[in-house]
Amino acid sequence: MDFSVNPRNLMKDNIMRGLKLLHSILTIALFIVCWYLFYRSYGTKPAYVRYNPLMCGAYTVIHICLYHIYQGYVVGFNRIAELVYTQTLADVIAAGILWVLDMLAWLHWINPVYFIGLVAVQFILNVIWTNIVNTIYFKLHKPKKTILIYRNKNDLKRLTEAYRFPEKFAIQTKLENPSTFEEIREAISDHDTVFVAGIPASLQNGIAKYCVQNNIQGYFAPHIGDIIMLGSYHVRQFTIPIMNISRANPAPEYLFVKRVFDILISGIAILLFSPVLLLVSIAVKVGDGGPVLYKQVRLTKDGKLFRIWKFRSMRVDAEKDGVARLSTGDNDDRITPVGKVLRACRLDELPQLFNIFGGSMTIVGPRPERPEIAAQYEEILPFSLRLQVKAGLTGYAQVYGKYNTNPYDKLQMDLLYINRMGLFEDLKLMFATVAILFKKESTEGISVGSLTAANVTEENVAAPEVPEEDKVER
């Protein structure tokens, strides 16, 4: 086995890094030119002299952080339109932050027209750069010979997203439910990339080691235990490698700062959106004469019950038979005309700012589930693991999944957050949430007739298939 770095691959990586660095330099340079032409301070005192480079430095740091959060340079996976969208969104937010900071520094109105012009020029740069770099990337990187290894058809469905990238993955082989590692090794030996889902951990570990030893790219759909291990830490007191895992126990200092942050952000948001709250309340009331708010019992930390507030977007008798149903999206005839607009703009969630301000919710955390639906999920998977922390307005599953994402995958996403939660992670998810507000696919409903995202229907009490080692022990 050869662990040396392929010079040709290193050259390709360096070319792409150079192109990304060039774009970053040009974007920042455009801001600096705009700043010194239209917004710089002309004072001669030391404080004024330091102000201009300080603001340019702040923009540089914000630019780098936002491009990281929005994955603005993930060429090869994101479509050109997605790259331009995320890059431009990062540019808009960065310029907006500097505009606000500039007004706070001088305590007077600053004309934003030049910042708007800056973003327009940066948008043109993004379009040109993204098209050029995307072409270069796929000339340098030919599709890799790919194999899919899975337990059953349900796991194969989880890997179908690999088909979204034919320029990157040339899927040539599919191996279903292998029984021995020798069978797997023989199948993957002449492939460049392997996707794995649902197979036993012992075989998965063997594939991981083989991929590293033979320079094969591996993409794994993890088991719940794998994600829990991500939150472990090395206990150095033992003379052998021992990893410690435990229930989520965030530091009190973090929880205090998180609560203060929740109060400040939700309080400011309530004040800023108060005109919108008033207008939406009137629209809902005029729409059909029913109540403005919809209150529903949900679960939060340690299974505690609370009432979540939302603007009512469905008919008053949406669940007159007493059966808990999830929305089927645009196909759901229970949604009112006003409700369709509210859901499309996410305005129906605004009253949850009061839940956050009052302490029953937090800004970032697993979305609160209804007890009835959570009980259905708990029959087949350890869904209660999400209840280690307080429920939130946004989280991993909302940012990186969709409304109709399988509950098994949602659970895994929420556990990813729980095992790495911190202030930076919270800020990252808050900014990332902005990017999905204008993506329609993030609100896709479940299939018509379903009661839950697990495909539990009145006629068919079926559930998503879960790997044996991830099922609830009975």
One Martini backbone bead per residue (centre of mass of N, CA, C, O) as a GRO file, in nm:
protein
  474
    1MET     BB    1   0.098   0.034   0.020
    2ASP     BB    2   0.037   0.386  -0.070
    3PHE     BB    3   0.091   0.708   0.115
    4SER     BB    4   0.149   0.890  -0.102
    5VAL     BB    5   0.141   1.183  -0.275
    6ASN     BB    6  -0.012   1.290  -0.551
    7PRO     BB    7   0.110   1.529  -0.756
    8ARG     BB    8  -0.140   1.573  -0.934
    9ASN     BB    9  -0.344   1.620  -0.702
   10LEU     BB   10  -0.190   1.854  -0.574
   11MET     BB   11  -0.212   2.042  -0.818
   12LYS     BB   12  -0.521   2.057  -0.827
   13ASP     BB   13  -0.559   2.171  -0.540
   14ASN     BB   14  -0.387   2.430  -0.585
   15ILE     BB   15  -0.556   2.552  -0.807
   16MET     BB   16  -0.818   2.579  -0.643
   17ARG     BB   17  -0.702   2.748  -0.412
   18GLY     BB   18  -0.612   2.984  -0.589
   19LEU     BB   19  -0.895   3.059  -0.698
   20LYS     BB   20  -1.024   3.114  -0.422
   21LEU     BB   21  -0.823   3.330  -0.332
   22LEU     BB   22  -0.877   3.525  -0.561
   23HIS     BB   23  -1.173   3.580  -0.497
   24SER     BB   24  -1.132   3.683  -0.210
   25ILE     BB   25  -0.948   3.922  -0.283
   26LEU     BB   26  -1.144   4.066  -0.476
   27THR     BB   27  -1.379   4.106  -0.277
   28ILE     BB   28  -1.217   4.269  -0.067
   29ALA     BB   29  -1.110   4.488  -0.260
   30LEU     BB   30  -1.385   4.608  -0.331
   31PHE     BB   31  -1.446   4.706  -0.047
   32ILE     BB   32  -1.201   4.889  -0.002
   33VAL     BB   33  -1.262   5.080  -0.234
   34CYS     BB   34  -1.543   5.164  -0.137
   35TRP     BB   35  -1.459   5.273   0.137
   36TYR     BB   36  -1.238   5.490   0.044
   37LEU     BB   37  -1.444   5.644  -0.146
   38PHE     BB   38  -1.728   5.661   0.066
   39TYR     BB   39  -1.653   5.578   0.404
   40ARG     BB   40  -1.427   5.716   0.505
   41SER     BB   41  -1.220   5.858   0.739
   42TYR     BB   42  -1.069   6.204   0.757
   43GLY     BB   43  -0.925   6.198   1.004
   44THR     BB   44  -0.616   6.271   1.209
   45LYS     BB   45  -0.659   6.107   1.431
   46PRO     BB   46  -0.571   5.805   1.549
   47ALA     BB   47  -0.865   5.691   1.559
   48TYR     BB   48  -0.921   5.749   1.255
   49VAL     BB   49  -0.683   5.597   1.128
   50ARG     BB   50  -0.773   5.312   1.253
   51TYR     BB   51  -1.065   5.273   1.144
   52ASN     BB   52  -1.032   5.176   0.849
   53PRO     BB   53  -0.863   4.912   0.890
   54LEU     BB   54  -1.064   4.791   1.092
   55MET     BB   55  -1.305   4.760   0.895
   56CYS     BB   56  -1.156   4.590   0.685
   57GLY     BB   57  -1.086   4.362   0.881
   58ALA     BB   58  -1.375   4.290   0.958
   59TYR     BB   59  -1.464   4.210   0.675
   60THR     BB   60  -1.266   3.979   0.633
   61VAL     BB   61  -1.364   3.799   0.864
   62ILE     BB   62  -1.663   3.784   0.779
   63HIS     BB   63  -1.617   3.672   0.498
   64ILE     BB   64  -1.482   3.405   0.582
   65CYS     BB   65  -1.708   3.297   0.768
   66LEU     BB   66  -1.947   3.302   0.561
   67TYR     BB   67  -1.816   3.117   0.346
   68HIS     BB   68  -1.803   2.879   0.540
   69ILE     BB   69  -2.103   2.853   0.621
   70TYR     BB   70  -2.208   2.862   0.298
   71GLN     BB   71  -2.017   2.717   0.105
   72GLY     BB   72  -1.883   2.905  -0.138
   73TYR     BB   73  -1.635   2.671  -0.225
   74VAL     BB   74  -1.814   2.410  -0.321
   75VAL     BB   75  -1.686   2.263  -0.568
   76GLY     BB   76  -1.881   1.993  -0.736
   77PHE     BB   77  -2.159   1.997  -0.560
   78ASN     BB   78  -2.251   2.268  -0.642
   79ARG     BB   79  -2.426   2.458  -0.816
   80ILE     BB   80  -2.396   2.750  -0.968
   81ALA     BB   81  -2.645   2.886  -0.841
   82GLU     BB   82  -2.569   2.812  -0.547
   83LEU     BB   83  -2.300   2.959  -0.534
   84VAL     BB   84  -2.401   3.241  -0.602
   85TYR     BB   85  -2.602   3.260  -0.371
   86THR     BB   86  -2.405   3.220  -0.127
   87GLN     BB   87  -2.206   3.444  -0.198
   88THR     BB   88  -2.408   3.682  -0.210
   89LEU     BB   89  -2.519   3.651   0.073
   90ALA     BB   90  -2.250   3.702   0.214
   91ASP     BB   91  -2.210   3.988   0.094
   92VAL     BB   92  -2.467   4.117   0.208
   93ILE     BB   93  -2.415   4.065   0.509
   94ALA     BB   94  -2.137   4.199   0.531
   95ALA     BB   95  -2.230   4.480   0.438
   96GLY     BB   96  -2.452   4.513   0.653
   97ILE     BB   97  -2.271   4.502   0.902
   98LEU     BB   98  -2.090   4.746   0.826
   99TRP     BB   99  -2.318   4.951   0.812
  100VAL     BB  100  -2.405   4.927   1.108
  101LEU     BB  101  -2.129   4.985   1.238
  102ASP     BB  102  -2.099   5.269   1.118
  103MET     BB  103  -2.349   5.392   1.258
  104LEU     BB  104  -2.262   5.325   1.552
  105ALA     BB  105  -1.995   5.488   1.548
  106TRP     BB  106  -2.159   5.782   1.457
  107LEU     BB  107  -2.470   5.813   1.508
  108HIS     BB  108  -2.567   5.794   1.192
  109TRP     BB  109  -2.667   5.815   0.884
  110ILE     BB  110  -2.596   5.580   0.617
  111ASN     BB  111  -2.546   5.548   0.292
  112PRO     BB  112  -2.619   5.238   0.108
  113VAL     BB  113  -2.572   5.262  -0.206
  114TYR     BB  114  -2.271   5.166  -0.226
  115PHE     BB  115  -2.318   4.884  -0.111
  116ILE     BB  116  -2.511   4.798  -0.332
  117GLY     BB  117  -2.306   4.831  -0.561
  118LEU     BB  118  -2.102   4.631  -0.450
  119VAL     BB  119  -2.284   4.378  -0.464
  120ALA     BB  120  -2.329   4.390  -0.768
  121VAL     BB  121  -2.032   4.348  -0.847
  122GLN     BB  122  -1.994   4.083  -0.689
  123PHE     BB  123  -2.201   3.925  -0.849
  124ILE     BB  124  -2.054   3.932  -1.118
  125LEU     BB  125  -1.802   3.791  -1.012
  126ASN     BB  126  -1.943   3.528  -0.925
  127VAL     BB  127  -2.042   3.440  -1.203
  128ILE     BB  128  -1.772   3.429  -1.347
  129TRP     BB  129  -1.608   3.252  -1.150
  130THR     BB  130  -1.796   3.003  -1.132
  131ASN     BB  131  -1.790   2.923  -1.431
  132ILE     BB  132  -1.485   2.889  -1.459
  133VAL     BB  133  -1.428   2.692  -1.217
  134ASN     BB  134  -1.622   2.467  -1.297
  135THR     BB  135  -1.476   2.398  -1.560
  136ILE     BB  136  -1.198   2.338  -1.440
  137TYR     BB  137  -1.273   2.117  -1.240
  138PHE     BB  138  -1.392   1.907  -1.463
  139LYS     BB  139  -1.114   1.889  -1.611
  140LEU     BB  140  -0.946   1.784  -1.358
  141HIS     BB  141  -1.215   1.612  -1.268
  142LYS     BB  142  -1.302   1.307  -1.306
  143PRO     BB  143  -1.502   1.063  -1.287
  144LYS     BB  144  -1.557   0.833  -1.038
  145LYS     BB  145  -1.533   0.518  -0.951
  146THR     BB  146  -1.840   0.377  -0.824
  147ILE     BB  147  -1.971   0.235  -0.512
  148LEU     BB  148  -2.257   0.071  -0.370
  149ILE     BB  149  -2.321   0.003  -0.018
  150TYR     BB  150  -2.590  -0.209   0.108
  151ARG     BB  151  -2.862  -0.362   0.267
  152ASN     BB  152  -3.112  -0.217   0.120
  153LYS     BB  153  -3.343  -0.031  -0.046
  154ASN     BB  154  -3.356   0.188   0.171
  155ASP     BB  155  -3.047   0.251   0.164
  156LEU     BB  156  -3.035   0.321  -0.135
  157LYS     BB  157  -3.210   0.576  -0.114
  158ARG     BB  158  -2.996   0.731   0.066
  159LEU     BB  159  -2.785   0.722  -0.200
  160THR     BB  160  -2.918   0.882  -0.446
  161GLU     BB  161  -2.758   1.157  -0.434
  162ALA     BB  162  -2.515   1.058  -0.603
  163TYR     BB  163  -2.676   1.104  -0.880
  164ARG     BB  164  -2.644   1.427  -0.880
  165PHE     BB  165  -2.313   1.361  -0.959
  166PRO     BB  166  -2.199   1.262  -1.258
  167GLU     BB  167  -1.927   1.437  -1.276
  168LYS     BB  168  -1.812   1.280  -1.003
  169PHE     BB  169  -1.997   1.005  -1.019
  170ALA     BB  170  -1.938   0.675  -1.148
  171ILE     BB  171  -2.178   0.446  -1.130
  172GLN     BB  172  -2.105   0.082  -1.150
  173THR     BB  173  -2.176  -0.035  -0.854
  174LYS     BB  174  -2.383  -0.276  -0.665
  175LEU     BB  175  -2.398  -0.376  -0.310
  176GLU     BB  176  -2.597  -0.616  -0.147
  177ASN     BB  177  -2.570  -0.746   0.151
  178PRO     BB  178  -2.301  -0.817   0.270
  179SER     BB  179  -2.124  -1.081   0.462
  180THR     BB  180  -1.823  -1.010   0.379
  181PHE     BB  181  -1.518  -0.856   0.342
  182GLU     BB  182  -1.414  -1.007   0.095
  183GLU     BB  183  -1.648  -0.922  -0.088
  184ILE     BB  184  -1.591  -0.621  -0.067
  185ARG     BB  185  -1.293  -0.605  -0.154
  186GLU     BB  186  -1.340  -0.716  -0.440
  187ALA     BB  187  -1.542  -0.484  -0.530
  188ILE     BB  188  -1.349  -0.214  -0.448
  189SER     BB  189  -1.056  -0.237  -0.574
  190ASP     BB  190  -1.154  -0.078  -0.869
  191HIS     BB  191  -1.217   0.185  -0.700
  192ASP     BB  192  -1.243   0.534  -0.591
  193THR     BB  193  -1.543   0.508  -0.470
  194VAL     BB  194  -1.750   0.490  -0.161
  195PHE     BB  195  -2.077   0.392  -0.058
  196VAL     BB  196  -2.237   0.377   0.274
  197ALA     BB  197  -2.532   0.178   0.402
  198GLY     BB  198  -2.654  -0.021   0.684
  199ILE     BB  199  -2.423  -0.179   0.763
  200PRO     BB  200  -2.239  -0.328   0.966
  201ALA     BB  201  -1.990  -0.212   1.169
  202SER     BB  202  -1.769  -0.421   1.105
  203LEU     BB  203  -1.771  -0.369   0.797
  204GLN     BB  204  -1.739  -0.061   0.803
  205ASN     BB  205  -1.458  -0.059   0.936
  206GLY     BB  206  -1.316  -0.213   0.709
  207ILE     BB  207  -1.367  -0.004   0.488
  208ALA     BB  208  -1.228   0.236   0.617
  209LYS     BB  209  -0.944   0.112   0.626
  210TYR     BB  210  -0.921   0.046   0.322
  211CYS     BB  211  -0.948   0.336   0.217
  212VAL     BB  212  -0.694   0.451   0.354
  213GLN     BB  213  -0.483   0.239   0.246
  214ASN     BB  214  -0.602   0.290  -0.081
  215ASN     BB  215  -0.706   0.574  -0.163
  216ILE     BB  216  -1.023   0.586  -0.089
  217GLN     BB  217  -1.323   0.724  -0.115
  218GLY     BB  218  -1.543   0.781   0.169
  219TYR     BB  219  -1.907   0.737   0.216
  220PHE     BB  220  -2.097   0.765   0.523
  221ALA     BB  221  -2.373   0.632   0.682
  222PRO     BB  222  -2.435   0.661   0.996
  223HIS     BB  223  -2.462   0.560   1.301
  224ILE     BB  224  -2.564   0.653   1.604
  225GLY     BB  225  -2.304   0.565   1.751
  226ASP     BB  226  -2.109   0.735   1.582
  227ILE     BB  227  -2.222   1.012   1.674
  228ILE     BB  228  -2.179   0.977   1.976
  229MET     BB  229  -1.864   0.947   1.951
  230LEU     BB  230  -1.809   1.245   1.865
  231GLY     BB  231  -1.864   1.337   2.185
  232SER     BB  232  -1.607   1.227   2.276
  233TYR     BB  233  -1.331   1.165   2.512
  234HIS     BB  234  -1.012   1.144   2.620
  235VAL     BB  235  -0.881   0.932   2.870
  236ARG     BB  236  -0.559   0.982   3.014
  237GLN     BB  237  -0.548   0.783   3.273
  238PHE     BB  238  -0.506   0.570   3.070
  239THR     BB  239  -0.296   0.323   2.891
  240ILE     BB  240  -0.543   0.328   2.707
  241PRO     BB  241  -0.772   0.388   2.475
  242ILE     BB  242  -1.025   0.600   2.619
  243MET     BB  243  -1.370   0.668   2.570
  244ASN     BB  244  -1.601   0.921   2.664
  245ILE     BB  245  -1.950   0.895   2.740
  246SER     BB  246  -2.246   1.114   2.759
  247ARG     BB  247  -2.464   1.308   2.852
  248ALA     BB  248  -2.558   1.604   2.791
  249ASN     BB  249  -2.327   1.870   2.950
  250PRO     BB  250  -2.329   2.173   2.955
  251ALA     BB  251  -2.193   2.449   3.039
  252PRO     BB  252  -2.304   2.700   3.239
  253GLU     BB  253  -2.179   2.933   3.075
  254TYR     BB  254  -2.316   2.863   2.809
  255LEU     BB  255  -2.612   2.869   2.908
  256PHE     BB  256  -2.608   3.164   2.996
  257VAL     BB  257  -2.530   3.293   2.725
  258LYS     BB  258  -2.760   3.165   2.564
  259ARG     BB  259  -2.990   3.304   2.722
  260VAL     BB  260  -2.907   3.594   2.675
  261PHE     BB  261  -2.916   3.572   2.370
  262ASP     BB  262  -3.214   3.499   2.344
  263ILE     BB  263  -3.329   3.758   2.471
  264LEU     BB  264  -3.200   3.965   2.282
  265ILE     BB  265  -3.286   3.857   2.003
  266SER     BB  266  -3.594   3.826   2.055
  267GLY     BB  267  -3.646   4.117   2.150
  268ILE     BB  268  -3.549   4.262   1.895
  269ALA     BB  269  -3.730   4.106   1.694
  270ILE     BB  270  -4.003   4.194   1.811
  271LEU     BB  271  -3.963   4.494   1.754
  272LEU     BB  272  -3.899   4.481   1.446
  273PHE     BB  273  -4.170   4.280   1.386
  274SER     BB  274  -4.431   4.419   1.490
  275PRO     BB  275  -4.567   4.506   1.221
  276VAL     BB  276  -4.587   4.217   1.109
  277LEU     BB  277  -4.750   4.092   1.339
  278LEU     BB  278  -4.997   4.273   1.293
  279LEU     BB  279  -5.058   4.209   0.993
  280VAL     BB  280  -5.088   3.902   1.024
  281SER     BB  281  -5.317   3.903   1.228
  282ILE     BB  282  -5.521   4.040   1.042
  283ALA     BB  283  -5.511   3.836   0.807
  284VAL     BB  284  -5.604   3.585   0.963
  285LYS     BB  285  -5.873   3.701   1.068
  286VAL     BB  286  -5.992   3.784   0.786
  287GLY     BB  287  -5.976   3.518   0.631
  288ASP     BB  288  -6.189   3.333   0.862
  289GLY     BB  289  -6.229   3.438   1.178
  290GLY     BB  290  -6.026   3.304   1.336
  291PRO     BB  291  -5.774   3.239   1.512
  292VAL     BB  292  -5.449   3.352   1.514
  293LEU     BB  293  -5.349   3.140   1.708
  294TYR     BB  294  -5.143   2.840   1.753
  295LYS     BB  295  -5.168   2.588   2.000
  296GLN     BB  296  -4.910   2.345   2.096
  297VAL     BB  297  -4.798   2.052   2.210
  298ARG     BB  298  -4.462   2.002   2.323
  299LEU     BB  299  -4.124   1.896   2.326
  300THR     BB  300  -3.851   1.897   2.553
  301LYS     BB  301  -3.649   1.880   2.785
  302ASP     BB  302  -3.696   1.575   2.932
  303GLY     BB  303  -4.011   1.577   2.825
  304LYS     BB  304  -4.121   1.849   2.841
  305LEU     BB  305  -4.404   2.046   2.840
  306PHE     BB  306  -4.531   2.275   2.583
  307ARG     BB  307  -4.643   2.579   2.428
  308ILE     BB  308  -4.670   2.651   2.103
  309TRP     BB  309  -4.637   2.929   1.878
  310LYS     BB  310  -4.858   3.017   1.601
  311PHE     BB  311  -4.963   3.093   1.310
  312ARG     BB  312  -5.246   3.029   1.158
  313SER     BB  313  -5.260   2.801   0.853
  314MET     BB  314  -5.518   2.646   0.924
  315ARG     BB  315  -5.786   2.510   0.978
  316VAL     BB  316  -5.970   2.472   1.260
  317ASP     BB  317  -6.051   2.154   1.151
  318ALA     BB  318  -5.783   1.989   1.077
  319GLU     BB  319  -5.824   1.785   1.362
  320LYS     BB  320  -6.126   1.666   1.424
  321ASP     BB  321  -6.036   1.346   1.467
  322GLY     BB  322  -5.756   1.355   1.655
  323VAL     BB  323  -5.529   1.331   1.438
  324ALA     BB  324  -5.192   1.336   1.386
  325ARG     BB  325  -5.059   1.566   1.139
  326LEU     BB  326  -4.871   1.627   0.876
  327SER     BB  327  -4.762   1.805   0.626
  328THR     BB  328  -4.802   1.812   0.247
  329GLY     BB  329  -4.796   2.097   0.169
  330ASP     BB  330  -4.931   2.205  -0.124
  331ASN     BB  331  -5.141   1.946  -0.094
  332ASP     BB  332  -5.275   2.079   0.152
  333ASP     BB  333  -5.621   2.149   0.218
  334ARG     BB  334  -5.588   2.286   0.516
  335ILE     BB  335  -5.467   2.527   0.394
  336THR     BB  336  -5.477   2.849   0.380
  337PRO     BB  337  -5.423   3.115   0.187
  338VAL     BB  338  -5.263   3.264   0.405
  339GLY     BB  339  -5.089   3.018   0.494
  340LYS     BB  340  -4.923   2.988   0.233
  341VAL     BB  341  -4.772   3.255   0.269
  342LEU     BB  342  -4.655   3.209   0.549
  343ARG     BB  343  -4.493   2.950   0.481
  344ALA     BB  344  -4.321   3.061   0.247
  345CYS     BB  345  -4.206   3.300   0.463
  346ARG     BB  346  -4.208   3.188   0.774
  347LEU     BB  347  -4.428   3.359   0.951
  348ASP     BB  348  -4.563   3.135   1.138
  349GLU     BB  349  -4.298   3.139   1.347
  350LEU     BB  350  -4.279   3.416   1.501
  351PRO     BB  351  -4.419   3.356   1.790
  352GLN     BB  352  -4.158   3.197   1.897
  353LEU     BB  353  -4.017   3.442   2.021
  354PHE     BB  354  -4.182   3.419   2.288
  355ASN     BB  355  -4.076   3.143   2.372
  356ILE     BB  356  -3.783   3.236   2.391
  357PHE     BB  357  -3.816   3.472   2.589
  358GLY     BB  358  -3.956   3.276   2.813
  359GLY     BB  359  -3.778   2.976   2.788
  360SER     BB  360  -3.913   2.721   2.623
  361MET     BB  361  -3.700   2.820   2.416
  362THR     BB  362  -3.459   2.826   2.155
  363ILE     BB  363  -3.289   2.906   1.881
  364VAL     BB  364  -3.090   2.652   1.915
  365GLY     BB  365  -3.234   2.337   1.823
  366PRO     BB  366  -3.437   2.098   1.838
  367ARG     BB  367  -3.726   2.037   1.717
  368PRO     BB  368  -4.036   2.027   1.832
  369GLU     BB  369  -4.241   1.761   1.925
  370ARG     BB  370  -4.506   1.569   1.927
  371PRO     BB  371  -4.601   1.328   2.140
  372GLU     BB  372  -4.750   1.140   1.940
  373ILE     BB  373  -4.518   1.124   1.727
  374ALA     BB  374  -4.284   1.047   1.915
  375ALA     BB  375  -4.410   0.773   1.997
  376GLN     BB  376  -4.392   0.647   1.716
  377TYR     BB  377  -4.085   0.669   1.684
  378GLU     BB  378  -4.004   0.514   1.956
  379GLU     BB  379  -4.077   0.225   1.847
  380ILE     BB  380  -3.798   0.227   1.641
  381LEU     BB  381  -3.640   0.475   1.782
  382PRO     BB  382  -3.420   0.694   1.973
  383PHE     BB  383  -3.580   0.988   1.988
  384SER     BB  384  -3.511   1.090   2.291
  385LEU     BB  385  -3.218   1.202   2.236
  386ARG     BB  386  -3.324   1.498   2.168
  387LEU     BB  387  -3.396   1.557   2.494
  388GLN     BB  388  -3.115   1.678   2.611
  389VAL     BB  389  -3.231   1.947   2.495
  390LYS     BB  390  -3.351   2.231   2.404
  391ALA     BB  391  -3.573   2.355   2.211
  392GLY     BB  392  -3.588   2.495   1.872
  393LEU     BB  393  -3.611   2.696   1.587
  394THR     BB  394  -3.324   2.589   1.501
  395GLY     BB  395  -3.121   2.344   1.306
  396TYR     BB  396  -2.973   2.093   1.149
  397ALA     BB  397  -3.234   1.975   1.011
  398GLN     BB  398  -3.318   2.257   0.889
  399VAL     BB  399  -3.053   2.319   0.726
  400TYR     BB  400  -2.974   2.006   0.604
  401GLY     BB  401  -3.268   1.954   0.563
  402LYS     BB  402  -3.614   1.862   0.564
  403TYR     BB  403  -3.936   1.826   0.638
  404ASN     BB  404  -3.925   1.520   0.486
  405THR     BB  405  -3.721   1.401   0.650
  406ASN     BB  406  -3.621   1.141   0.790
  407PRO     BB  407  -3.624   1.072   1.127
  408TYR     BB  408  -3.350   0.929   1.136
  409ASP     BB  409  -3.189   1.168   1.009
  410LYS     BB  410  -3.280   1.386   1.208
  411LEU     BB  411  -3.159   1.256   1.457
  412GLN     BB  412  -2.867   1.266   1.361
  413MET     BB  413  -2.850   1.573   1.325
  414ASP     BB  414  -2.915   1.647   1.619
  415LEU     BB  415  -2.670   1.488   1.738
  416LEU     BB  416  -2.454   1.658   1.607
  417TYR     BB  417  -2.521   1.908   1.773
  418ILE     BB  418  -2.511   1.796   2.066
  419ASN     BB  419  -2.194   1.701   2.026
  420ARG     BB  420  -2.114   2.037   1.934
  421MET     BB  421  -2.211   2.243   2.116
  422GLY     BB  422  -2.199   2.608   2.078
  423LEU     BB  423  -2.158   2.929   2.005
  424PHE     BB  424  -2.045   2.894   1.719
  425GLU     BB  425  -2.259   2.689   1.625
  426ASP     BB  426  -2.500   2.876   1.667
  427LEU     BB  427  -2.412   3.101   1.474
  428LYS     BB  428  -2.385   2.927   1.225
  429LEU     BB  429  -2.689   2.835   1.216
  430MET     BB  430  -2.816   3.113   1.199
  431PHE     BB  431  -2.688   3.194   0.928
  432ALA     BB  432  -2.775   2.935   0.770
  433THR     BB  433  -3.083   2.986   0.786
  434VAL     BB  434  -3.097   3.219   0.582
  435ALA     BB  435  -3.037   3.039   0.324
  436ILE     BB  436  -3.327   2.866   0.349
  437LEU     BB  437  -3.565   3.077   0.322
  438PHE     BB  438  -3.541   3.065  -0.024
  439LYS     BB  439  -3.595   2.745  -0.013
  440LYS     BB  440  -3.842   2.537  -0.110
  441GLU     BB  441  -3.730   2.241  -0.044
  442SER     BB  442  -3.728   2.282   0.281
  443THR     BB  443  -4.078   2.259   0.270
  444GLU     BB  444  -4.142   1.986   0.203
  445GLY     BB  445  -4.371   1.756   0.207
  446ILE     BB  446  -4.538   1.493   0.266
  447SER     BB  447  -4.723   1.250   0.189
  448VAL     BB  448  -5.022   1.179   0.102
  449GLY     BB  449  -5.178   1.049   0.406
  450SER     BB  450  -4.986   1.118   0.614
  451LEU     BB  451  -4.890   1.155   0.958
  452THR     BB  452  -4.588   1.100   0.919
  453ALA     BB  453  -4.249   1.086   0.822
  454ALA     BB  454  -4.280   0.756   0.864
  455ASN     BB  455  -4.542   0.663   0.707
  456VAL     BB  456  -4.798   0.694   0.888
  457THR     BB  457  -5.106   0.544   0.840
  458GLU     BB  458  -5.426   0.442   0.861
  459GLU     BB  459  -5.368   0.177   0.680
  460ASN     BB  460  -5.038   0.204   0.744
  461VAL     BB  461  -4.822   0.093   1.002
  462ALA     BB  462  -4.546   0.226   0.907
  463ALA     BB  463  -4.180   0.234   0.889
  464PRO     BB  464  -3.873   0.317   0.893
  465GLU     BB  465  -3.591   0.183   0.818
  466VAL     BB  466  -3.366   0.038   1.060
  467PRO     BB  467  -3.095  -0.042   1.182
  468GLU     BB  468  -3.057  -0.279   1.413
  469GLU     BB  469  -2.841  -0.112   1.599
  470ASP     BB  470  -3.067   0.146   1.614
  471LYS     BB  471  -3.272   0.018   1.766
  472VAL     BB  472  -3.486  -0.031   2.006
  473GLU     BB  473  -3.472  -0.163   2.310
  474ARG     BB  474  -3.692  -0.445   2.452
   0.00000   0.00000   0.00000
